Amino acid sequence: MYEVYAALVDEYGFNPDNHDVKGTEGNIVAIQNVMDGFKLQPCNPSFVNARDAILQADKARYGGKHACTMWKAFAKRGLGSRAKSRVYKNSKNVPADCKTNPDTPQKKKGKGGKHRI
């Protein structure tokens, strides 16, 4: 989860007010997605179940705006799109629509830089 948190803070910045539930900065988005993901995942979830619930939470709350940032962070740690639970298959893959075209300019980064918890 730290990888996802750090990626979101790098991309969308950091809000020192952790109680600002309407904030759009990376640390607020990460906390909201994890908390919402808890409500969506099954009892006794695998890492893949938890990943899927967090991605679903982002889709429900933010329209999937942060999905590619999170997919890349999950994939960095082996929880990519082809990861399997119960058979322990790691994956560094991300969905095709999240692969960066080298000719496409990258998004501007937020105010981020420091990864605070």
N, C-alpha and C positions, 0 to 999 in steps of 0.2 A: 504494500500500500504506500510505503514511503516514496517509491518510484513514481507512482501516479500523483501523489501530493506534490512532489518536487516538479514534475512536468507541468502540472496545472499552475503552480506558482510562477514558474519560468514564463509560461505563455500568457497568463492573465494577471499577474501581479499578486501582491500580498496586502491584506487589510489587517492592520493591528487590532481592530475591534472584532474579536471573535464572536461577539453577540449580534453582529449586523447580519441577520439571516437573509436580508434582501441584497446583500453585496454580490457583486459579480467577479470579485477577485478570486484567484485560484485556490487559496486556502479555504474560503467560504464554500466554493463550489465542491471541493473535495469532501469537506465535512458533510454538506447536504447530501451529496450522492451516496456516501457511505451510510449515513443514517437512514436515508430512504431505501437503500439497498438491503439493509437489515430487515426491513418490513416485507421485502419481496422474495428473499431467499428461503429455501426450504429449511426445516430443522436439520441439524447436523450436516451443514453444507460442505461440499468440497471446495477447493480453491476455484475451480471452474464455475461452480454454482454461484459463489460469491462474486466472481468477476462478472458473470452474466447479469446478476442482480444489480450491481453497481452501474453497468452500462444501460440497463433497462431504466434505472432510476434517473439517469441523465436524460434519457429519451423522454421520460414522462415530465420531468421538471423543466428541462432546458431545450427540449426538442432535439436532443442528440448533438447539440452544438460542440460538446467537448469529447465526443466519442473517439475521434481519430487520435487526439492527444493521449487519451487514456489507453486506447488499443496499443499504441506504440510503446507506452510505458509498461503495460502488462506483458507485451511480447519481449521486451528487453529482459524480463525475468523468467521467460519460458511459458508465460500464460497467453500466448498468441492465439490466433483464431483456430488453429488445429490442435491445441492442447486437449488432452483427454484426462478425465478423472477416473479413478479406480483401475486404470491400466498404466498410469503414470507416464504419459507421453507429453514431453515438453514441446513447445512450438514457439518460434520467433516470428511466425507469419502474422501479418495484419490483413484486414479485408482489402480488396482491390481498390476501393474508393478512398482508402487512407494512404495509399502509396503516393509519395511525392514525385511529381514529374519534375525533372531537373530544370525545365524551361519555365516552370511556374514560380513566381516570386513567393517567398515564404511570408507567413503572417508576421506582422509586427509583434514583438514581444511586449508584455506588460511591464509594470514597474518592478517586477520580481527581482530575482537575484539571490536573496537570502531565503533559505528554507527554514522557516520557523514552525514549530509545532505548538 
